[in-house]
């Protein structure tokens, strides 16, 4: 019998002992030197604390009244932007996501649609917004176009992945009844992805509203513009009011959409 | 006019290997034909070649009143008049029985018409078909909530809603227990006889085939090795159908079963 206890040890990621230890040493020296050379100016941090305190106190009490017209207008603009952009974006996404589903589209269409998605996803909303504000001038229209475009990248990518996961044999039965291609999509594919479709739409609506606030800051209209103006005028009480409004609307939208999504499943 | 479906010299190739080899077969109006053969013999391929869910490599189809199938339009008409019943029912599980049966009517409408709810005529026809498979009380239940036998009956109703000339059934009872199998098969046969629909049904169980088939086709290695009445189906012939299976182990298993029968 073998008395020696065999203790199993996890195998190291890098087999070569010398290489392993060398790499650990190298990385730790690098990190240490980074910490040592980063200049942390404690003086400035200390001076900043009372300034920060003043800044935060300047928000109180939030003032909803003085600029109530502008705040309301901002909310409506943002909501308009969100609703229109979500609908337009999704309508364009439907053909794109069909094209971007490997199991449905021919190769050429597939690569074209994937290209559209990648293009839409490669620019963050703020960058797109800056571009469209320059192109179309200040205001919610530029914001709406921005949000529609970024909706395509998000929506078509996720929906096409869901289309790729459908049960092909269920859809095949529809084909065997002599239906045309579009009927096949509408009756064989659509019912299988519908819950996901609705869920994604609500989720994207939620995202678009939050983005609409950010886009406003770079000139895309909506509640973000109102916020930006308030800061520019040093009206921190109004800014606080706007922030509270944004937070509450996001909360309402988020709560409703997650509740609705639960209902569909 | 033309009262039969004729397959003439059908060949189907999968890559290099021939899945079906020069199949010649006639199926007459109102005839209930059963297809026997071991797994991999080409039963599914043969069924799916008739409505061309599998493309055929060469050969000719002559379909009842439609005549020769020459182009896409002919094929669509053929599919319209051919109901298919699948082993795994292949219904849209999230949808209700009614919605599923109604898809049998799709081929009769244009895309734009089918986006709207289908006309009353089709809806009533669908309900009628659901009634004939005795599922009227389940018409608005989602298919995934039904039992296997009920789901297969929905499959029959969907095929029936097409007012078909031909029903293709690909091992319709393979995942059902014996009692439910009898229910489903006799229901299918009764309906076909009443409506004078031809049927080609592939089965695994020889006793079922003998009981229900007006005629039995034996398929082995992609070739028809038997074509005749069920009482002509001797043990010798059964051995011939099953023993030369491409997968040896399975062939042994099946022929044991055959001996037990």
Interface residues (C-beta under 8 A of the other chain):
Chain A: X167 X169 X170 X172 X173 X174 X175 X176 X177 X178 X179 X180 X182 X183 X186 X187 X188 X191 X192 X194 X195
Chain B: X51 X53 X76 X77 X78 X79 X80 X81 X82 X83 X84 X86 X88 X90 X91 X92 X93 X94 X95 X99 X103 X104 X106 X107 X111 X114 X115 X158 X162
